[in-house]
Amino acid sequence: MGESMTWVQALVLGLVQGLTEFLPVSSSAHLRIVSSVFFGDDAGASFTAVTQLGTEAAVLVYFAKDIARIVRAWLGGLTDAARRGLDYRIGWYVIIATIPIGVLGLLFKDQIRTGARNLWLVSFMLIAFALVIAAGEHYGRKQRPIQQLTTRDGLVMGFAQCLALIPGVSRSGATSTAGLFLGLEREAAVRFSFLLAIPAVTASGLFSLPDAFEPAGAGLNASGAQLLVATLLAFAVGYASVAWLLRFVARHSLNWFVGYRIVLGATIMALLAGGVVSAT
């Protein structure tokens, strides 16, 4: 049985989740790093998945009008061909693109909760995927608006989302970068990335609830009250983060996050090599 999480740890980790979930820096990597470097233990995959419910709730609230419009269009378009416009197509794209991560998440759930959280792997992926993001910014034409989204775009971004099962990649980073490679405008890629994350992250958080409330094994174990407060904090901070990022990408490159990822990954590798923190 792992150690009990303190309230300071729960609050700090909830804040970290809210700040990093929507940035292309990997919230799961940050929770893994912060919990190990500052608290000497891993908060665990279940804590990460459950607190992500807070940040996904922030997306639901922020995009409530868009989501309601898409759902109405999708339901209406099932029986009325005249209503099969952009919103109807986006509804299908989100559904189809969610299938790959649903299948792989179930197949590799044990590896995701254990070996994939090794800090050597996490720090390597922070650096490696930083280069992928930089390549997407350099080679992506960034000309196609969200109105030109296609089934192919949805599928490619859906498969890219699967990479986020590895801490250090970043869900928003993987899907947004895939969108850039496909020629989408940066804001269009990020906006669809947010919509695409909703079913996968919500399902992952709900699936992890039993493990989070009945923790077993090594790692920090949060109480139900701590999970609730951390999730609410992640929601509040996450809402502000969504609004900020959409404004930011409208005027700036994702390359601003590339240097940060490389520095963080290299720093963690140095701490691992020096024996300051443990990889597991």
ChimeraX attribute file (.defattr): number of C-alpha atoms within 10 A of each C-alpha:
attribute: neighborCount
match mode: 1-to-1
recipient: residues
	/A:1	10
	/A:2	15
	/A:3	13
	/A:4	13
	/A:5	18
	/A:6	14
	/A:7	16
	/A:8	11
	/A:9	20
	/A:10	26
	/A:11	19
	/A:12	16
	/A:13	26
	/A:14	31
	/A:15	22
	/A:16	21
	/A:17	30
	/A:18	30
	/A:19	23
	/A:20	22
	/A:21	25
	/A:22	29
	/A:23	21
	/A:24	29
	/A:25	26
	/A:26	27
	/A:27	27
	/A:28	30
	/A:29	27
	/A:30	21
	/A:31	25
	/A:32	25
	/A:33	26
	/A:34	19
	/A:35	21
	/A:36	20
	/A:37	16
	/A:38	10
	/A:39	15
	/A:40	14
	/A:41	21
	/A:42	21
	/A:43	27
	/A:44	23
	/A:45	23
	/A:46	23
	/A:47	28
	/A:48	24
	/A:49	23
	/A:50	27
	/A:51	27
	/A:52	28
	/A:53	22
	/A:54	28
	/A:55	32
	/A:56	27
	/A:57	21
	/A:58	24
	/A:59	23
	/A:60	18
	/A:61	14
	/A:62	16
	/A:63	16
	/A:64	13
	/A:65	11
	/A:66	14
	/A:67	17
	/A:68	13
	/A:69	14
	/A:70	20
	/A:71	17
	/A:72	15
	/A:73	21
	/A:74	22
	/A:75	14
	/A:76	15
	/A:77	17
	/A:78	11
	/A:79	10
	/A:80	11
	/A:81	10
	/A:82	8
	/A:83	16
	/A:84	17
	/A:85	14
	/A:86	16
	/A:87	21
	/A:88	21
	/A:89	20
	/A:90	25
	/A:91	20
	/A:92	16
	/A:93	23
	/A:94	23
	/A:95	16
	/A:96	15
	/A:97	25
	/A:98	24
	/A:99	17
	/A:100	16
	/A:101	20
	/A:102	16
	/A:103	12
	/A:104	14
	/A:105	17
	/A:106	11
	/A:107	11
	/A:108	12
	/A:109	15
	/A:110	11
	/A:111	13
	/A:112	17
	/A:113	16
	/A:114	12
	/A:115	12
	/A:116	20
	/A:117	23
	/A:118	18
	/A:119	24
	/A:120	17
	/A:121	18
	/A:122	26
	/A:123	27
	/A:124	19
	/A:125	22
	/A:126	27
	/A:127	21
	/A:128	17
	/A:129	23
	/A:130	27
	/A:131	17
	/A:132	17
	/A:133	22
	/A:134	19
	/A:135	15
	/A:136	23
	/A:137	18
	/A:138	14
	/A:139	12
	/A:140	19
	/A:141	15
	/A:142	20
	/A:143	14
	/A:144	17
	/A:145	14
	/A:146	18
	/A:147	13
	/A:148	11
	/A:149	20
	/A:150	13
	/A:151	15
	/A:152	12
	/A:153	19
	/A:154	26
	/A:155	19
	/A:156	16
	/A:157	28
	/A:158	26
	/A:159	19
	/A:160	22
	/A:161	27
	/A:162	23
	/A:163	19
	/A:164	20
	/A:165	20
	/A:166	22
	/A:167	28
	/A:168	33
	/A:169	30
	/A:170	28
	/A:171	30
	/A:172	27
	/A:173	28
	/A:174	26
	/A:175	29
	/A:176	30
	/A:177	29
	/A:178	26
	/A:179	29
	/A:180	27
	/A:181	23
	/A:182	22
	/A:183	19
	/A:184	25
	/A:185	22
	/A:186	27
	/A:187	23
	/A:188	23
	/A:189	28
	/A:190	27
	/A:191	18
	/A:192	21
	/A:193	26
	/A:194	19
	/A:195	19
	/A:196	26
	/A:197	21
	/A:198	18
	/A:199	15
	/A:200	21
	/A:201	21
	/A:202	19
	/A:203	14
	/A:204	20
	/A:205	22
	/A:206	15
	/A:207	14
	/A:208	17
	/A:209	18
	/A:210	12
	/A:211	13
	/A:212	23
	/A:213	17
	/A:214	11
	/A:215	20
	/A:216	12
	/A:217	10
	/A:218	13
	/A:219	21
	/A:220	25
	/A:221	26
	/A:222	26
	/A:223	17
	/A:224	13
	/A:225	12
	/A:226	19
	/A:227	24
	/A:228	17
	/A:229	17
	/A:230	28
	/A:231	29
	/A:232	22
	/A:233	25
	/A:234	31
	/A:235	27
	/A:236	18
	/A:237	21
	/A:238	31
	/A:239	23
	/A:240	14
	/A:241	21
	/A:242	23
	/A:243	14
	/A:244	13
	/A:245	17
	/A:246	16
	/A:247	11
	/A:248	13
	/A:249	16
	/A:250	13
	/A:251	9
	/A:252	12
	/A:253	14
	/A:254	20
	/A:255	18
	/A:256	11
	/A:257	16
	/A:258	21
	/A:259	15
	/A:260	15
	/A:261	26
	/A:262	19
	/A:263	14
	/A:264	17
	/A:265	25
	/A:266	16
	/A:267	13
	/A:268	22
	/A:269	20
	/A:270	14
	/A:271	14
	/A:272	16
	/A:273	13
	/A:274	10
	/A:275	10
	/A:276	11
	/A:277	19
	/A:278	16
	/A:279	19
	/A:280	15
